[in-house]
Amino acid sequence: MSEVIAEPAVMTPADIARLRQVGNPRVSPGGGAVAFTVTDADMKGNRYARRIWLAQIGEAGPGPRPFTGPGSEVLPRWSPDGSRLAFAAIGDDGRSQICVLPVAGGGERFVVCSAAAPVTELEWAPDASALAFTARDPDPGQYGGGEEKRRDQDMPPRRISRLLFRFNGAGWTADRPSRVFVVPADGSAPPRAVTPGPFEAAGLAWAPDSRSLAFTSGRDEDWDLNLAADIWVASADGTNPPQRVTSGGAGYSLPAWSLAGDRIACYVNPTPLESPRNRQVAVVDVASGKEQILTARLDRNCASLGIAVSPTWIGDDVLFAVEDRGNVHLYRAHADGSGSPSQVAGGDRWISEWDWAGGTLAFVASSPLTTGELATADLPADGAVASTERQLTQLTRPFSDAFTLVSPERFTAISADGSEVECWVMAPVGVTPGARYPALLNVHGGPFTQYGNRFVDEFQLQTAAGFGVVYCNPRGSAGYSEQWGRAIRGPECAHDPGTGWGSVDFADVMACLETACESFSWIDSDRVGILGGSYGGFMTSWAIGHTSRFRAACSERACNNLLTMEHSADIAGFIRSYVGPDHLADPAAYLRHSPVSYVREMTTPLLILHSEDDLRCPISQAEELFVALRLLGRDPVMYRFPGENHELSRSGSPRHRITRAELILDWFRHHLGGEVTAAGHQ
């Protein structure tokens, strides 16, 4: 009797709960092991379980194994001698503990200290005497001290004196600034803040002598107006005020000390008030503040949104990531600026995190068919080429083996002005020759981000539901020349004026759709929809106000009114950095590029999705569009997600992510063909 082999299933929204994320690799000092995190959905608790795993490098060692329990334990950090791991354990109430565990021989975890907020950065002092961490520091006069937790109605009014006083996903920041703390590794004293004042501090890095730390912060009188952030150095004992290393005006981030302690590598945006820029890798001399840019020849963005890994020193070289045409690669450059940067790890993939120590490079790389696995390679400090890569984990393979997943096909579209636009298409699962299927045009957020060769659960869900998927990187995207990214700056901009949002970028996404319809016979060009979130939501709203091409649309967490967005979002000044003049001097420039200004032309059936705690694109952006359409007698449908912020689709609660996916698929099934399957969702 022959064995029956089960066919892989097609992915459904409920399968979001089975997605697994590998991240935050840290190589042991000797280069023989890697600590990393694994994130799984906990559907019963409607949360995510995050635990630390260990993997030995080499065939002789044991396979990857859990090191901590299924709580929320993150930021694994090896002690300088490699015998212990420090990490942060985040409680459901947002409080944190800094813990240390011996790596070999078992033993109890030692709690070094507690913090009143989630710990976001953690590092050992090079001499192992202390740990530094970054966390928000609630004002006890506002929130109460110790174990006291005041209700909102028991708090005094908040005093606001700067534009940036809250942040999406973090909430209030004016009375909860992010600080760098130092605590003795043996827990013999409480943590002490080494970054005083009401200023945000991030990107901590220990100096090699363990006596001081570097960090980035805007600390001048007008930090909220100029959006600049400098590199500062603070004494680890907190006795001296921080000293500024850089000269001001630019936006620096994620510093990393050289082994000799005389230089700091970092990322730099030269003009924070004039978005976007291809951020560069720089090396700054600590004594003089003199700066050497290492990456100008690449003309690519070297600090991708969502990747928070400092440039990494390898001897006298610096390792960093580069966004390039839908991929994220690793490059290496000489710290003195000589020669051209060379690629260390390339290919059609997305490298999201990495680390190097003891001659070993470890990184997490994803593809359209996997959420990311951990790989290593030998990478000597002497400049030799990296050895053949070894994949250390196969933790996402059970998911990819269980489902029929679709790989994208790349194609090029020619926009209205002759520009070439990089595009991708994904056919529905089980596409039958000669049959025609509805298609969904997806638009990414940002706008200075990129689509590319990484796993996107939404695309796999759409193809599994019988839709074709079309997407592209229009002008305004990252991953290309700086000119490509800055093409949609406003025409009123003093420097590098462009055509504004909703201009050549709109032409590019429409060219992508029409080229796909002409090139792939399985697409039913009469049954197409459009959707996107954030800037992608802007483009969706803009599109249905300028064309009747689409049968249905889903505008999610959108920027619908750039004028009101400028003064209601958590990042005041962001829209101005694209438009040019501020909204007080030229409100017409903002309204001209706002989808809500064209609401009378919107006749396409529209689904509006928004999170009630979204501070990046406040929910008023959804309300403005919904109210305007309804007053015109149209029939928009709006869903509001309680307790979620701008990151709903990526890191929202598992149940809400599943519900969101069901709503979107059912909306397009209803309007593009196919039955509505989820009860109550029309």
N, C-alpha and C positions, 0 to 999 in steps of 0.2 A: 504494500500500500504506500503510495507516494506521499511525501510530506507536503502539507498545505502551508504555503508561505503567505503570511498576511501582508496585504498591500498597505503602504503607508497611508495614514489618514490625511484629511485636509484640515488645516488649522482653523479653529473657531475662536471667537472672543474669549471663551472660558479658558482656552489654552494659554492665555497671557499669564495665568497663574503658574505655568510650568517653565516659564522663561528663567534662565539662570545667568547671573552676571559675575564674571571674574574681573578683579581689579586690584589696584594699589600694590603692585609687586615691589618687594624690597629684598635685595640680594644681601646675604650674610657677608660680613667683612672679609672673609677668606674666599668668597666666591663659590662656595660649595652647596649652598641651599638658597631657596627663595621662600619668603613668607608673602602671602597674598590674601585677599578677601574673596569670599564667595557669598553672593546675595541671592536668597530664595524668597518667594512670596509665602507668607503665612496667612492662608485664607481664613482660618478660624479666628485669628486675631486681627485680620484685615490690616496687616502691616508687613514689614520685610524683616526676615531673619538674616543677620549678617554675622558670619563667623570667619575666623582666621584659619587658614590652612598653611601647611608646610610641604615643600617638595624638595627632595634631594636632587642634585644635578649629577648625572652619571648613572650608568646602568646598575651599579652595585647597590645603590641606596633604595630604600622603600619608596613606593609610589606616593603620590600626593595624598595627604591625610588631614583631617580636621585637627586643629590645635586648641581651639576654644569651643565653647558650647554655642547653641543656636540662639543667642541673644541678639544684641546689636553691638558687636565688637569690631572696631575699625582701627585704621592707622597703625598697622604693625611696624615696629621700629626695633632693629637689632641693637643691642648694647655694643659698645666699641670692641669688646672681646668676643662677641658672638655667642655668649653663654645664656643670654636672657633676651626676652622680647617684651618691650613695653607696648601698650595699646590703650585705646580709649573705649570704655564701655558706656554706651549711651542708654539711659533709661527711658521708659515711655513718657515720663514727665519732663524730658529734656535735660535733666541733670546728668552729669558725667562723672566717671571715676577714671583716673589714670592708674593703670595696673601694670605690674611686672610679673612675668612667669619665667622660671628656668626652662630652657629648651630641652635639655636632656635630663633623664632621671626622674621626671615628674616633680611634684611639689605643689604647694598651694600658691594661688595668686596673692601677690602683695599689693594692697591698695596704697598708692603713694599719696593721693590727695583726691579731693572732690572739687567739682566746678558746678556752678549754678546754671550753666547753659551747655549746649553741645560743644565738644572740643572739635575744632576743624583742622588743626595742625599740631604735630607733635614731633619732637626731635630730642635725641640724647646730646648732652654736651660731649665733645670729643674725649674728655678725660673721665667720662662716666659719672661725674660727681653730681650732675643735675639733669633735669628734664625741662625743656621749654615747651609751652603749648600756647595755642591761640583759642580764645573763647570770648563770648560776649560777657560784659561785666555789668550786671543790672545795678542801677543806683538804689541803694537800700532805702533812701528817703522816698523813693517812688514805689518800689516793689516790696519793701520790708527786708529785714536782715535775717541771717541764719535760716532756720526752717520756716519762718513766717512767709506766707504767700498771701498777699492782699488781693481782695476782689477789686475789680475795676472801679466799682462805686466807692471804694474806700481809699482810692489813690488821690493825691493832689493833682491839679491840672498840670499837663506837660508844658514846659517852656521850650518853644521852638524858635531858633534864631538863625538857622541855616537851611538852605533849600533841601538838602539830602538828609531827611530825618527818619526814613523808614526804608525797608528793602524787601523785595519779594522773597518769600520763603523764610525770612528772618523776623519780619515784623518791625517793631519800633527799634530804631538805632540811636536816636538822639539821647536817650537815657539808658542805653545799653551798648556803649561802644565796644568794638572788638579790640581786645588788648593782647599783648604778649606777656605771658607769665613765666616765671622761673620757680621751680620747686626742687629742693634737695632730693636726689634719687632714693635716699633712704627714708623719706617722709618725715624727717626730723623737724621740719618747720613748715608752716603753711605756705602756699604759693604767694609770690609777690609780683605785682604788676611792674614791668620795666618800661612801659610806654604810657606815660601820664597824659592827662588832659582829655578833652572830649572828642579826640580824633580817632578815626578808624586806623587800625594797624593790621597788616597781613604779610604773609610771605616770610616767616621767620627763618633765619639761617644762622647757625653758630659759627663764630670765628674759630679757626684751628686752635687757638690758645685757650678756648673755653671761657674767656674773660668778657666777651661781648657778643652781641647778636646784631645782625642786620635785619631790617624789615622795611616795608614800603608804607608810606602814609602821606596824605595831604595835610600839612600842619601850619600853613600860613593863614593869614587873616581871611583871604578870599578863596579858600580851598574848594568851596562849593560852587564858586563862579568860574574858576579857571580849570577845574577838574584835574589839575596836575597832582601827581603823586611822586615824591622823591624817595631815594634810598637814604635811610637813616641808620646810625649805629648807636646802640644803647649798651651801657655797662650791665653785665649780668647780675651784679649785686644791687642795681637800681640806685647807686649813689650819685651818679652824674646824669644830667639831662641828655636826651638823645642829640647826636650831632649829625647834621646833614652832610651827605657825601656828594650828591648830585647838585646841579646848579639851578634847578627849578624850571617850570614851564612845560616839561614833558610828562608823560605818564609812564612810570617805571613799575615793574612788577616782578615778583618771584626771584629775589636775589639768591646767589649761590657763591660762597667763598672759594677762592683758589686754595690749594694745599699750603702755599706759602703765606697766605693771609694778606697779600698785598693787592689783590684784585677781586672784583666781584662781577660775576656774569649775571645777566638779567635780560628781561624783555623790555622794549621801549616803544612807545607810541609818541612820535615827535609833536603831534598836534591834537591833543585830546578834544579840543573844541571844533575840529574839522574832520568829522567822520566821513568814510572809513579810511583807515591806513593799514597797509601791510606791516604789522608789527615786526620789529627787527630784534635780533640777538645782539647785545652789546656787552663789552667788557669795560668796566670802570676802574681806573686806578684809585685806590682808597685814599692815598695821601693827597693827590692833586685834583681828583675829580675828573681827570681827562678821560674821554670816552672813545672807544674804538668799536665801530659797527662791523659785524662779521658777515652779515647776510645780504647786503645791499645788491650784490650781483644776482641773487636768486629772483628778485622781484616776486616774491611769494610771501604769504602770511605765515609767520613763525610762532604765533601764539593763538592757537585755535580756541574759539569759544567752547568752554566746557572741559578743556584740558588744563589742569592746574598742576603741572609738573615743572619744576625749575629747570633751567639749563643745567646740564650735568658735566662736571669737570672730569676729564680723562687725561691725566697728566697735564700737558700744556694745551690740550684741545678741549673743545666744548661740544657736547652732544645736545641736540634739540630736534623738535619735530617741525615739519613743513607741510602745509596744505597744498596739494597739487592736483588739480583737475579731477576732483572726486576721490582722491586718496589722501592719506596722511602717512608720510615717510619719516624716517630718522636720518639726520645728517650730522656730520662732524666737521668742525672748522678749527683752524689754528687760532689760538687766543690773541695772537699779535696781529691778526688780520691778513697775514700773508697767504697767498694762494686762494683757491676757490673752495667753498664747502664741498665735501664729497658725501655721496649717499652711502649710508651704512645698512639700511633695511628699506627695500622698496617693494614694488609689485602692486597689483590691484587689490589693495586692502587698506584698512584704517587702523593705524597704531595709536592707541588712546593713552597709554601710560607706559612708563619704562623706568628702569633703574640700572645702575652699573656699580660694581664693586669687585675688587679682587680679580680683575680680568674677565668678569662675566657680565654680559648684557642680558637683561631679562625684560620682556615687554609683552603687552597684551595686544593682540591683533584680531580684528573682526573682519568678516566678509559678508556679502549679501546672504549667506547661508548659515552663519554662526554668529552668536552674540559676542564671541571673543574667547580665545584660548591663550594660555601662557606659553611663551617660547623663550629659548635662551640661545646664546651664541658666545663663543670665546671672542673677546675683543680686547687685545692687549693695549696697554697705555702708550706703547712706543709708536703708535701710528699704523701698525699693521692692519691689514684688511680682516674683517670679521670672518670667523670660520662658518662652516655650514650650520644652519639653524637646527635646533632640536625642539620639537613640541613637547612640553612637559605635561600638559593636561589634556584631557578629552571630556571635560565635565559637561559640556553642552551637547555632546554627541547623542545621548539618549533622546534629546528633543529633536535634533535634526534627522535622526533615523526614524522617528515616529511619524513624521509628517512629510508630505510632498511639498517641497519648497521650490520656489522659482528663482532662477538667476536672471539678472537684467541683461538686456542687449543694448549696447551703446550705439548711438547714431548722431548725426549732425544735422541741425536745422539752419537754414539761412533766414535771418531776420529781415525785416522790411528795408533796412538800410544796407543790407549785404553782410552784416556781421555773422560770423559762425557761432552757433550756440551748441554747447555740449549737452546731449540729451540721453535718456535711457527709456526703455520700454520693457514691460514684463507682461507676458501673455497669461491669460487665465489658466488655472490648473486644468489639465485635461482638454485643452483646446482641440477641437475637431477640425480637420482640413475642410474648407468650404463654408464653415459656419462663421457667423459674425456675432461679436460680443460687445456689450457696452464698455466704455472706458472712463477712467477717472484721471483727470489732470491734477496732480499734487504740486503744491508750491511750498518751498521751505520758508522758515522764519528767518529772522536776522535784522535786516536783509544780508548782513555780511557774514553769512555762513555758507555751507555747501552741502549738496547731496552727493552721494558717492558710494564707494564700495564698502558698505557696512550693513549690518542687519537692521532692517526697519520692520518692526512687527506689523505696522499698519499696512505696508505694501503686501506682505504675505497674507494677511487677512483679506485684503481686497481681491487678490488673485484667487484665493481659496473660495471666495464667495461668487466667483464667476465674472469678475471685472478685470479688464486690462488696466495696467498702471502705466502712466506716462509722467515723466518728470524731467527737470533740467536745472541748469545753473545759469539763470539769466544775468544780465548786467546788474551789478550791485552785489554779486556773490563773491565770497572768498575763494581762494584756491587758484586764482589767475593773477594777471598783472594788476598793479595798483590802479591803473587807468580803468580797467574793467570794473573794479569795485567802486570807484569814485564817479562812474558815469551817471549815476542817478542822484548826485548832489543837485541842489536846487539851482535854477538859472540866476538867482540873485546872490549866490555865493561869491565872495571876493576872490577866492582862490579855487581853481579847478571847477568852475561852474559846469553843471551838467543839465540834464533835462528834467530832473525831479522824479519822485516816486510816481509810478503809474504811467511812465512814458516808454522809453526804450525797453525797460524791463517787461512791461505789458506786451509790447510787440514781440519780445523774445519768447515769452511763454506761449503766446498764441501761435507763433511760428513753429514751436515745438509740437503743439497739438496737431496743427494742420499737416506738418511733415509726417508725423506718426500715422495719421489717418490715410495719407497717400501711400505710405511705404509698407504698412502692415495690413494685409487684406482681411485679417480677422476682426479688425476694429469696425464697429458699426458707427460711422461718423455722425449719424443722426441721434445717437444715444450716448452723449458724453456729459460728464459732470465735472465740477471743479471744487477743490477743497484745499484748505491750508490753515495754519495757526500762526498767530502773532503777525509778523509781516506777511506770511502766507495767507492769514485771514484778511489783512488789508487788501492783498491782490485779488482774493476771491470776491470781496465786496466791491472792489474797483471794477473787476471784470464784468460783473452783472449789471453795473451802472453804465457800461460802455459797449456791451454787445448782448445780443439775445442768442448767442451761439450755444449756450448750455441748457440742458433739460432741467438741471437741479444744481444746487450749490450748498456747501457747508462752510460757513465762516466761523472760525473758532478763535477765541481769545484775541480778537482782532484790534488793530488800530483803525478805527472808523472815522475819527475826527482828530486830525493832527493838531488843531488849535487847542482843543480841550485836553488832549493827551499831554501836551507840553507842560501844563500846569497841574495835572492830576496824577501823573505816573510817579513812581519812586525814583526815576532817573531824570529829574528835571534838567533840561539842557540837551538831552539826546536828540530830540527832533530838531532843535535849533542847529545842532552840529551838522545836519544834512541840509536844512532849508537855507541857512545863512543868516538873515536878519532875525532878531528875536520876535516873538509873537506879539509884543506890544507895538513894535515899530511897523510891522507889515503883516497883520492878521490875514490879509487876502492871500498871501503866498502860502499860508498853511491851509486855508479853506480850498484853494484851487486844487490842491493835491489830496483832498479828503474825500473818501468814498461817500460820506453822508451828504455831501454837496450835490450828488447826482442821484439821490434816492428816488426822484420822480421817474427816472428811467429804469428802475429796477423792477422787472416783472418776473424774473426767474424764481421758482420756488426755492425758499431759503431756510436752511436750518442754522440756527445760531447757538453755539455752545460757549459757555464762559464759566469760570470759577469765581465764587463769591469772594475769596480772599486774594484774588489776583491784584498785586500792586504794580506789576510791570505794565500791563494794559488793563486798567481798572474796569470793573464790570459796567461802569457807566458808559463805556465805549459800546458794549452790546446793547445797553438800554437805549442809547440815542438812536441806533439803527432800528431796533425793534419798534420803538414808539413811532418813529417817523413813518415806517412802512405801514404800521397798523392804522395810523391816522389817515393814510392815503387809501385805506380800504383793502390793502394787501393782506396776505395770510402767512406771515412768517411764523415759525415755531422756534421758541427759545427754551433751552434747558440750562438751569443754573446749578452748579455743583457746590454744595455747602462744604466748608472745611478744606477746600482745595485752592491752590495758587496757580501761578502761570505754568508750573511744571506738571500739570495733571497728566498729560499724555505720556510723560517719561517716568515720573516718580510719584504720581498720585497714588492714593490707596488702591490696592489690587481690585477691590470690588468696583470702585468708581471707574477705573481704567477699563474694566470689562463692560460695564454699562455704557460708557462712552463709545466703545467700539461697536456695540450692538446698535446704538442709536444711529451712528453714521452709516453702517451697512444697510440697516432697514430703510433709512431715508432714501438711499440711492436705489435699492431694490424696488421701492415703491414708485419712484419717478423714472427710473431708466429701464424697468422691466424686471420681473421676478416677484415672488410673493414676499409679503411682510411676515417674518417668522417670529419675532419677539413680541409677545402679547402686550398690547397697550402702547406700542411705539408706532405712531402713524407718520 
